[in-house]
Structures are given as structure tokens and as C-alpha cells.
Amino acid sequence: MTKYPEFFNNVETITLQDDLSNFLGTFENGIIEFSYLDVVKSAGHSCPTIAGAYLMVLEGLKALYPDEIPQRGNIFVSFKEDEQDGVAGVIANVFTQITGATTISGFKGIGGNFVRHDLMKFNDNIDSSVKLQRLDNGNSVEVIYSHQNIPANPLQQQLMQKIMQGVATDEEFKQFGEVWQERVENILNNIPKVISIK
């Protein structure tokens, strides 16, 4: 049985409607729910970047679809950075998982419907972390993520250095993981401090 920090279960989930899923009888009415645990499993880890990407999708979709359920496959995603810059690709993977948007690797569609490729762009002329745009009406929102004001436990760097040097005890190794996830939890619990919409 997979064990993980309990706070993963307390993060708000993201629900979308996917016409392709409905068409192929995958989920009833195409309703899909994603959790923080879902994206952590895909990434293989939980960190401030994964947490931030999840929150950007969560809050961005709320702003883009204020009175209706977001439509998976109907959202164009733009990033300021190049795909190979920093953690841009890691963040993009989370957006792809939840929104279905990809650059060239996505689904090519059925009879011109349900196309998922060419719905993501890098090196775009935006001043935010990411821009989300609806394909149906052209409405868009830009999301900024900044976690610098959520400090890490001072022990985190000390413990990481000991692990990297190969001198950490088993207890210190475990403690490092705990303080690392402590910061992730603080980020997820302080959305107004780390996410802004414009």
C-alpha cells in the first residue's frame, strides 16, 4: 500500500468535463476529477514546483470558468519560458495532465474533433508564469506563482548537505523528507500568498 503525507488528501481537487472522455465512454458524462496526489504520482515526487503548478491550474481554471465546469481540451496554455528553461517543462507536464493541452505530442483528434496537440506554447510574450485561454470564447487569465515568502525550515539545507555528503543518519534522512514536505504543505495552505491572477 502506498504511504504518503496525509495533507495530500486535504488539497482541493480539480474537476473538469472532457468531451473525448464522454465520447469514448471513459468517465460518465466526461466528468474527471484530479487530485494533488494524482499529479504527485505522475511526477514521482512532491515539491514546491509541483505544488505551484497544481495551484496555478486550480486557481487559473476557477478564474477562467467562474460559473461553469472547465472544459478539458478547450484550453490553450502559454508559458513565458522556453520548455527547457528551469522547471518550465515540469510545470507544463502538470498542465498537460490536467487540461489535456500539449505542443505536438497530443491527441490528433477524431474527424477534426477532440484535438489536443498545438494547445500549448512556450516563449510567449506574457509577463506572468502562465496564461490560460478558452478556445470557445477567447477569454483568458494570467497566473503568477511565487513561493519565496513561504520560507523553508532552516534545518532543510543543513540536512540536505549531510545527505549529499553521505554522512546523514537514517533519522536525519527521514527528517529531511518531513521538513521538505512541511514547506510544500505550507505553500498549498497559503494560496493567497503564492498565487495571483491578472
C-alpha positions as a Markdown table, in Angstrom:
| # | Residue | x | y | z |
|---|---|---|---|---|
| 1 | Met | 0.0 | 0.0 | 0.0 |
| 2 | Thr | 1.3 | 3.4 | -1.0 |
| 3 | Lys | 2.0 | 5.7 | 2.0 |
| 4 | Tyr | 2.3 | 9.4 | 1.7 |
| 5 | Pro | 1.8 | 12.6 | 3.8 |
| 6 | Glu | -1.8 | 13.0 | 5.0 |
| 7 | Phe | -2.0 | 16.6 | 3.8 |
| 8 | Phe | -2.1 | 15.4 | 0.2 |
| 9 | Asn | -5.7 | 14.3 | 0.8 |
| 10 | Asn | -6.7 | 17.8 | 2.1 |
| 11 | Val | -5.8 | 19.7 | -1.1 |
| 12 | Glu | -8.8 | 20.8 | -3.1 |
| 13 | Thr | -9.4 | 18.7 | -6.2 |
| 14 | Ile | -9.9 | 19.9 | -9.7 |
| 15 | Thr | -13.0 | 18.8 | -11.7 |
| 16 | Leu | -13.3 | 19.2 | -15.5 |
| 17 | Gln | -15.6 | 17.9 | -18.2 |
| 18 | Asp | -13.9 | 16.2 | -21.2 |
| 19 | Asp | -15.9 | 15.6 | -24.3 |
| 20 | Leu | -13.5 | 13.0 | -25.6 |
| 21 | Ser | -13.8 | 11.0 | -22.4 |
| 22 | Asn | -17.6 | 11.2 | -22.7 |
| 23 | Phe | -17.5 | 10.2 | -26.4 |
| 24 | Leu | -15.4 | 7.1 | -25.6 |
| 25 | Gly | -17.4 | 6.1 | -22.6 |
| 26 | Thr | -14.4 | 6.5 | -20.3 |
| 27 | Phe | -16.0 | 8.6 | -17.5 |
| 28 | Glu | -19.7 | 9.2 | -17.1 |
| 29 | Asn | -20.6 | 12.5 | -18.8 |
| 30 | Gly | -16.9 | 13.0 | -19.3 |
| 31 | Ile | -16.5 | 14.3 | -15.7 |
| 32 | Ile | -12.9 | 13.9 | -14.5 |
| 33 | Glu | -11.6 | 14.8 | -11.0 |
| 34 | Phe | -7.8 | 15.3 | -10.5 |
| 35 | Ser | -6.2 | 15.4 | -7.0 |
| 36 | Tyr | -2.9 | 16.7 | -5.9 |
| 37 | Leu | -2.0 | 13.0 | -5.3 |
| 38 | Asp | -2.7 | 12.3 | -8.9 |
| 39 | Val | -0.1 | 14.8 | -10.1 |
| 40 | Val | 2.4 | 13.7 | -7.5 |
| 41 | Lys | 2.2 | 10.2 | -8.7 |
| 42 | Ser | 2.8 | 11.3 | -12.3 |
| 43 | Ala | 5.8 | 13.5 | -11.2 |
| 44 | Gly | 7.1 | 10.9 | -8.8 |
| 45 | His | 7.6 | 13.5 | -6.1 |
| 46 | Ser | 6.0 | 16.4 | -4.2 |
| 47 | Cys | 7.9 | 19.7 | -4.1 |
| 48 | Pro | 7.2 | 23.5 | -4.3 |
| 49 | Thr | 7.3 | 23.3 | -8.1 |
| 50 | Ile | 4.7 | 20.6 | -8.4 |
| 51 | Ala | 2.6 | 22.2 | -5.7 |
| 52 | Gly | 2.8 | 25.6 | -7.5 |
| 53 | Ala | 1.9 | 24.0 | -10.9 |
| 54 | Tyr | -1.2 | 22.4 | -9.3 |
| 55 | Leu | -2.3 | 25.6 | -7.7 |
| 56 | Met | -1.8 | 27.5 | -10.9 |
| 57 | Val | -4.1 | 25.1 | -12.7 |
| 58 | Leu | -6.6 | 25.1 | -9.8 |
| 59 | Glu | -6.8 | 28.9 | -9.4 |
| 60 | Gly | -6.4 | 29.6 | -13.1 |
| 61 | Leu | -9.4 | 27.4 | -14.0 |
| 62 | Lys | -11.5 | 29.0 | -11.3 |
| 63 | Ala | -10.9 | 32.4 | -12.8 |
| 64 | Leu | -11.3 | 31.2 | -16.4 |
| 65 | Tyr | -14.5 | 29.4 | -15.7 |
| 66 | Pro | -16.1 | 31.3 | -12.8 |
| 67 | Asp | -19.6 | 30.0 | -13.3 |
| 68 | Glu | -19.2 | 26.7 | -15.1 |
| 69 | Ile | -17.1 | 23.5 | -15.1 |
| 70 | Pro | -13.8 | 23.8 | -17.0 |
| 71 | Gln | -13.7 | 22.1 | -20.4 |
| 72 | Arg | -10.7 | 19.8 | -20.7 |
| 73 | Gly | -9.3 | 20.0 | -24.2 |
| 74 | Asn | -10.7 | 23.5 | -24.7 |
| 75 | Ile | -7.9 | 25.4 | -23.1 |
| 76 | Phe | -4.8 | 26.9 | -24.6 |
| 77 | Val | -1.8 | 27.2 | -22.3 |
| 78 | Ser | 1.1 | 29.6 | -22.8 |
| 79 | Phe | 4.4 | 29.9 | -20.9 |
| 80 | Lys | 6.9 | 32.8 | -20.9 |
| 81 | Glu | 9.9 | 30.5 | -20.6 |
| 82 | Asp | 11.3 | 28.0 | -23.0 |
| 83 | Glu | 10.3 | 24.4 | -22.4 |
| 84 | Gln | 13.9 | 23.6 | -21.4 |
| 85 | Asp | 14.3 | 26.5 | -19.1 |
| 86 | Gly | 14.4 | 25.8 | -15.4 |
| 87 | Val | 11.3 | 23.9 | -14.2 |
| 88 | Ala | 9.1 | 25.1 | -17.1 |
| 89 | Gly | 8.8 | 21.6 | -18.5 |
| 90 | Val | 7.9 | 20.1 | -15.1 |
| 91 | Ile | 5.2 | 22.7 | -14.7 |
| 92 | Ala | 4.0 | 22.1 | -18.2 |
| 93 | Asn | 3.6 | 18.4 | -17.5 |
| 94 | Val | 1.2 | 19.1 | -14.7 |
| 95 | Phe | -0.8 | 21.4 | -17.0 |
| 96 | Thr | -0.9 | 18.7 | -19.7 |
| 97 | Gln | -2.1 | 16.1 | -17.3 |
| 98 | Ile | -5.0 | 18.2 | -16.1 |
| 99 | Thr | -6.0 | 20.3 | -19.1 |
| 100 | Gly | -5.0 | 17.9 | -21.8 |
| 101 | Ala | -3.1 | 20.7 | -23.6 |
| 102 | Thr | 0.2 | 19.7 | -25.4 |
| 103 | Thr | 2.5 | 21.1 | -28.0 |
| 104 | Ile | 2.9 | 18.4 | -30.7 |
| 105 | Ser | 2.7 | 15.2 | -28.8 |
| 106 | Gly | -1.0 | 15.2 | -28.0 |
| 107 | Phe | -4.0 | 13.5 | -29.5 |
| 108 | Lys | -4.6 | 14.4 | -33.1 |
| 109 | Gly | -8.4 | 14.1 | -32.8 |
| 110 | Ile | -11.3 | 12.1 | -34.4 |
| 111 | Gly | -12.8 | 13.6 | -37.5 |
| 112 | Gly | -11.4 | 17.0 | -36.6 |
| 113 | Asn | -12.8 | 16.8 | -33.0 |
| 114 | Phe | -11.1 | 16.4 | -29.7 |
| 115 | Val | -7.8 | 17.7 | -30.9 |
| 116 | Arg | -5.3 | 18.1 | -28.0 |
| 117 | His | -2.0 | 18.9 | -29.8 |
| 118 | Asp | -1.0 | 22.5 | -30.6 |
| 119 | Leu | -2.7 | 23.7 | -27.4 |
| 120 | Met | 0.5 | 24.7 | -25.6 |
| 121 | Lys | 3.1 | 27.3 | -26.4 |
| 122 | Phe | 6.4 | 28.3 | -24.9 |
| 123 | Asn | 8.4 | 31.5 | -25.3 |
| 124 | Asp | 5.2 | 33.5 | -25.3 |
| 125 | Asn | 5.1 | 37.3 | -24.8 |
| 126 | Ile | 3.5 | 37.3 | -21.4 |
| 127 | Asp | 4.5 | 38.8 | -18.0 |
| 128 | Ser | 3.2 | 36.0 | -15.9 |
| 129 | Ser | 4.0 | 32.4 | -15.0 |
| 130 | Val | 1.3 | 31.1 | -17.3 |
| 131 | Lys | -1.6 | 32.2 | -19.4 |
| 132 | Leu | -4.8 | 30.2 | -19.9 |
| 133 | Gln | -7.2 | 30.9 | -22.7 |
| 134 | Arg | -10.5 | 29.4 | -23.6 |
| 135 | Leu | -10.9 | 28.3 | -27.2 |
| 136 | Asp | -14.7 | 28.8 | -27.3 |
| 137 | Asn | -14.9 | 32.5 | -26.3 |
| 138 | Gly | -11.3 | 33.7 | -26.3 |
| 139 | Asn | -11.4 | 34.7 | -22.6 |
| 140 | Ser | -8.0 | 34.4 | -20.8 |
| 141 | Val | -6.4 | 34.8 | -17.5 |
| 142 | Glu | -2.8 | 35.0 | -16.4 |
| 143 | Val | -1.4 | 33.4 | -13.3 |
| 144 | Ile | 1.6 | 34.3 | -11.2 |
| 145 | Tyr | 3.2 | 31.9 | -8.8 |
| 146 | Ser | 5.7 | 33.0 | -6.2 |
| 147 | His | 6.6 | 30.9 | -3.1 |
| 148 | Gln | 9.6 | 32.9 | -1.9 |
| 149 | Asn | 7.5 | 34.3 | 1.0 |
| 150 | Ile | 6.9 | 30.8 | 2.3 |
| 151 | Pro | 10.3 | 30.1 | 3.9 |
| 152 | Ala | 11.8 | 26.6 | 4.3 |
| 153 | Asn | 12.6 | 25.2 | 7.7 |
| 154 | Pro | 16.3 | 26.2 | 8.5 |
| 155 | Leu | 17.0 | 22.5 | 9.0 |
| 156 | Gln | 16.2 | 21.7 | 5.4 |
| 157 | Gln | 19.5 | 23.0 | 3.9 |
| 158 | Gln | 21.6 | 21.5 | 6.8 |
| 159 | Leu | 20.0 | 18.1 | 6.4 |
| 160 | Met | 20.3 | 18.2 | 2.6 |
| 161 | Gln | 24.0 | 18.9 | 2.8 |
| 162 | Lys | 24.6 | 16.0 | 5.2 |
| 163 | Ile | 22.7 | 13.7 | 2.8 |
| 164 | Met | 24.6 | 14.9 | -0.2 |
| 165 | Gln | 27.9 | 14.3 | 1.7 |
| 166 | Gly | 26.8 | 10.8 | 2.6 |
| 167 | Val | 27.0 | 11.4 | 6.4 |
| 168 | Ala | 23.3 | 11.7 | 7.3 |
| 169 | Thr | 21.9 | 9.2 | 9.7 |
| 170 | Asp | 18.7 | 7.3 | 8.9 |
| 171 | Glu | 16.8 | 9.6 | 11.3 |
| 172 | Glu | 18.2 | 12.7 | 9.6 |
| 173 | Phe | 17.3 | 11.3 | 6.2 |
| 174 | Lys | 13.7 | 10.8 | 7.3 |
| 175 | Gln | 13.7 | 14.3 | 9.0 |
| 176 | Phe | 14.8 | 15.9 | 5.8 |
| 177 | Gly | 11.8 | 14.5 | 3.9 |
| 178 | Glu | 9.5 | 15.7 | 6.7 |
| 179 | Val | 10.7 | 19.3 | 6.7 |
| 180 | Trp | 10.7 | 19.3 | 2.9 |
| 181 | Gln | 7.0 | 18.3 | 2.8 |
| 182 | Glu | 6.3 | 20.7 | 5.6 |
| 183 | Arg | 7.1 | 23.6 | 3.3 |
| 184 | Val | 5.0 | 22.1 | 0.5 |
| 185 | Glu | 2.1 | 21.8 | 2.8 |
| 186 | Asn | 2.6 | 25.5 | 3.9 |
| 187 | Ile | 2.5 | 26.5 | 0.2 |
| 188 | Leu | -0.6 | 24.6 | -0.5 |
| 189 | Asn | -2.3 | 26.1 | 2.6 |
| 190 | Asn | -1.4 | 29.7 | 1.7 |
| 191 | Ile | -2.8 | 30.1 | -1.8 |
| 192 | Pro | -3.4 | 33.9 | -1.5 |
| 193 | Lys | 0.3 | 34.4 | -0.6 |
| 194 | Val | 1.6 | 32.4 | -3.5 |
| 195 | Ile | -0.9 | 32.8 | -6.4 |
| 196 | Ser | -2.2 | 35.9 | -8.0 |
| 197 | Ile | -4.5 | 36.3 | -11.1 |
| 198 | Lys | -4.5 | 39.0 | -13.6 |
